[in-house]
Amino acid sequence: MEGATPVPELASRARLRVVAALFVLLLGVGPTSLWWLGMGSHRGLAPAPTPTFEAVTEGVYAEELSEWLRESSRLTLAMRTWFLQSEWALGLFDTDSAFTETPGWFFAWESYVDEDGSEHDAEMEAFWTGVAERAERLGVRVHVLIAPDKARVYPEHAFPGGAMPTKRARLYERAVAAIRDAGVGAVEFLPELQQHKKDFPGIQLYARRDTHWNAAGAVLAARALVERIRGAGAALGAPFPFQLMMQEARQPVDLVDLVQGFPPGSTIGDMLRERRDYLFALMPDAGGGPATYVPEAMGDAPVAVSGDSFAAYYFALLVMSELGHKVDRRHVAPGSGPWARLVMALDDVERGVLKAKDLVHVFVERAIVVSDWAPAGDAVRREVR
């Protein structure tokens, strides 16, 4: 019929419209997904900051939001998970920065530095002496928990023949001696780790594919620390009625569940599960309602914890659980190094921000030979403004 549009052309137009609609839909999916991943809350982690007029106008909200997006958003967790999966899939663990003597075991390069750290003696002595002097002036007790390197606990999987090199073997003793000689309380629990490993060989104390302790190792650390605090006669006050639980014990939701397709038993899935070392603080309200987030900053807490990732993974929250009292965790930050967060905690005590009389600092032994100790002594003695 004259003037009629051919059927193939109508079908072509229909396809174009469908493609255009899908294109527009996909344009919206990306930003929407990023918003959900970025702004969506994750059970047990810190909630997104709330914008208020004062916070926005003073620029505080932007800073808080930026920090939260970097550390606690769904987007961050998902991206870290995919990054770790890619590391393993591409074989990047076996590089100059990571080693495995036993297949399936991961050790960071710091474990293989065959030094005893003696070149840092002067700087470390100045720092720990400064800590002791300042703690005495402020009327607080500092307890330094020495976290043994994973390679020290599991040398059979780290070194040929299962023997740690001679210089490296002295590092732990030197770390303890440097702290005690300065008059600071050093809390050891390496013997407990070694005895537990002997008595219960089927229970790992450090993750196989991560450099940190797992929940079992952190429990031994927390118990040793709490025993030390109680033995020091700490005035803790009334117990705090909270409950600490591991997220997977309450509901199996973790980093692995954020990306599907890696079931238990798979190489990547098992690696990711070992990297999920996040303990969630859950506080049931008085009426038996849903659990709420336990804040990190508790200015009235009798105990404060500082340190890097070893303090962050399980330990700080388990101290609360074992102690039965509030613990201020604002100075726990992965990647912060061996001394910076302890200085910040002492600064806050001097400012009156922290009321804690017992400061706990987690010190990882390998930090002696891989960290910059030169500014440490000056930092602990600087004037607080």
Secondary structure, DSSP 8 states (H G I E B T S, - for coil): -TT---HHHHHHHHHHHHHHHHHHHHHHHHHHHHHHHHHS--TTS-------HHHHHTTHHHHHHHHHHHHTSHHHHHHHHHHHHHHHHTTTTSBTTEE-SSTT--EEGGGG-----GGGHHHHHHHHHHHHHHHHHHT-EEEEEEE--HHHH-HHHHSGGG---HHHHTHHHHHHHHHHHTT-EEE--HHHHHHHHHH-TTS-SB-TTSSSB-HHHHHHHHHHHHHHHHHTT----S----EEE-HHHHS--SHHHHS-S--TTSHHHHHHHHT----EEEE--TTS---EE--S--TT-SEEEEESHHIIIIIHHHHHHHHTS-EEEEEE-TT--SSHHHHHHHHHHHHTS---SEEEEEEETTHHHHS--TTHHHHHHS---
